[in-house]
Amino acid sequence: MPTARRTIRAASAGAVALSVALTGCAGAGSIGTSGRTVTIAMVSNSQMQDAQQLASQFEAENPDIDLKFVTLSENQARAKITASTAMGGGEFDVVMISNYETPQWAEYGWLTNLSPYIERTDGYDADDIIPSLREALSYEGDLYSVPFYGESSFLMYRKDLFEQAGITLSDPPTWNEVADAAARLDSPDINGICLRGKPGWGELLAPLDTVINTFGGRWFDEDWNAQLNSPEVREAVQFYVDLVREHGQPGAATSGFSECATQLAQGRVAMWYDSTSAVSTLEDPASSNVVGKIGYAAAPVREKDPSGWLYTWSLGIPAGSEHTEDAWKFISWMTDQQYLRTVGEQLGWERVPPGSRLSTYEIPEYAEAAAAYGPITLESIEGADQQNPTVDPVPYTGIQFVAIPEFQDLGTRVSQQISAAIAGRQTVEEALDQAQKYAEAVGATYREKQ
């Protein structure tokens, strides 16, 4: 797809300056002093920080390999990794990407096919990877990245507060029930709900897209006509904006995953709708004041059920890497069954990266520690269908994203408009009118190809 290749290169070009500016700085760290260095670009979430903490054990087992980490916030990491991989400069040997990038980049030849490495690695067991994730990370039947952790989305709520207020939820809960509970629990001391409002196609749009989907909305119809000003999308976005403005956390327009995790972990909000991976923070006594007080419910619905997303932070090897064998040694160490046991035994079972392997849910210690959230996490990931994300048919795949190369730019622009509505700088109608124009320009290029 030469046109798509040019498109994503163009989208990456704007990130090159950021990539150069950030190289070797924020979050960068090197372990060991041997001759060969594997450079790893990662997102600075808590599970990745645990991997860095344990990385000295990898180096002890592989004394001829040094590890150098470059860890950045989600938006910065996306820009930097995309720019570096697209340009093929060999800056990184291992990159943390997702089921959005993997199939596209594999098609463009930007990633190393991992299946041959997997086949000759004793005990790695690719069949143990949760099937929905394995499919999402494959291109033409081969894996081009492997999951570090997988996630869907669910509703997290304070069981004690719900019980005190006499609030119950359906299974799955409806968004109307969630809004009603947020209003009843909102007080000067605690906010009713936390929802992402921070711009970014992987920030605000992740939860919001699932709301759009279950309300009956979609980004494009089957003929690639933009639908962001449709009644269904308008209703969904207005609902989301009103809910977070009326009963959400302070500074909602700048709140992302990390900020909402802190809000709920510190007992400042009654509910949070977000990633199933949040349990690593919420159930860790070192970072949370609400351990054991959180209930977990399936992603809220309106018209479409289920409505949870499908996502995985995975590890791949850029085609430009000169250290593919060493890179695979590290990736296989960080994503195999033994690593999960090491995290549980040394750091705590609540900190095990969830949702990557079926066998995780068969570990007795993990099953006990994750009794409240483990089954619903696995059920949500297995039930997420990115081939059929909406009520009405669409020409794209992806639940909380549209799996086209233009979406990095399109989604970011649309999220900026909606974040401005959350901040009160414009109305939802104004935000979606502008968003529709952005989407129309993208849709037109696809109609021309038909």
Steps between C-alpha positions, in 0.01 A plus 500: 500500500732779383242770578455382856876472543544860388215607727649352814846630410348846465321460831829396656693794365344739749631282780860488381600821679351366820679171447837669461441727797405214730764246398693381801326729746175478700476155646812368330705263710779251436580182690837323490821565309545215253579530130155464337215736581130440434308830503136473601234769451215459747197677643547607862207308650539319831539152349785623279670655801486159667670350195784749535531412867538132414718549194823445690398135527492477120848648481627258763375216280639670186825672607592583140193723456443847646151652515426866442145622568336811357169543684255774410138597556249336267459786254875570484582131463257460211648795315859400561460130420296569186752751367800281575350181357367671189839648422674164550800653672563218747468728803315232696537123513172441683190718479182494704209522259145366486241319293443829317852529359606136469301375196549828311873521565545132417337562162738789432804289589586706805501210748688172532291183468518342846348162413835342397655615828204366698518162329861445604457624858435206730202545730382835366158356401330752272179297526476614863451861387132597530356430152342842443837665566694249293275570204522877552883491494531281191545578135445227241505240775829604665555692823682830459481602866413311817294627795654626820155553636154503350195693599139572442302763688268481797333710768679530834292620793520540876300211643473662842358824363254317278382291794460803726293676232298189415612508136497184289604448140373272226733245340625657283418844637342760276649841448181654640556304823859622513395862452235468770750347743753775426240766578397332827855449624642837394580716803746766615725221629486255210421528131251265339721369219835537327515492120788583270492843340864535400549544123644206314363222284618253765389716792156667487382308196563156652205511742296745294504282188346212694222736611446610139488136389246388758282807439472390136756739353794438266783694337414408141217320324567211262583743217750699709263793552592673827241462775636713784210744485233227494230506770644188663852643528370835620294332772792286614752783514256739667427232761870444570584872517203579725579209732862596557428874520216459750626213716860439396842578640658847509714576195321237293623645170859416599430164667619178337539143620767578760313795647175305538687206652633734767156650561336165572799350682505798737126480565408824326242359258225240529532344154734473206436349156827398339749224432491165677876541554429764765475227764881496528473844659168471681572170673859578597525614866811697414308728263135477603286596798201302372635145481211257535239775475464497120230315311540415132221493242491446124530802271172698515264468205219679321415330169796267442616227738783427563664840474846451652806578293786272397854620545843368575833659570727267308869477411636489148835533324536777240633382167794740539635335816853358477451286812197287419620186679577690820177696466301178476677359806378800698147492354462129567621552859253785562196328346530137599327306778796507737517881499140515620584265787809705586293817529247326722759339726730800534275805463152371585235309308286812459782645285511216247445643148145381427327376191781362287509123562226250580728320745518810722145432612591145599769603750343435843664799669392734222148358490466569872645852480298585187171342606316833477628602158680211328197316357331815373827617342544175310132490401513860372815441293370177351163660421636811328450482123694765311367362170145606595537800728176689431123458476495575127758359254826689447789464251767502771610288795581612852284578802663799669682600182453485124772273361618725219836680493337844491337443838805608701457849362122495451431360845730747668337794322150381587599438862633855525163636395310288751747576778436868434129434549575326832702806600203722412677685222243397239179303470475135405325602181788729404753230584327237289442734206875551480568131564266412212708710263818318602331162451351600165847574364622154602187323378532663159840335442349156565200561275744581220660157542170312471 
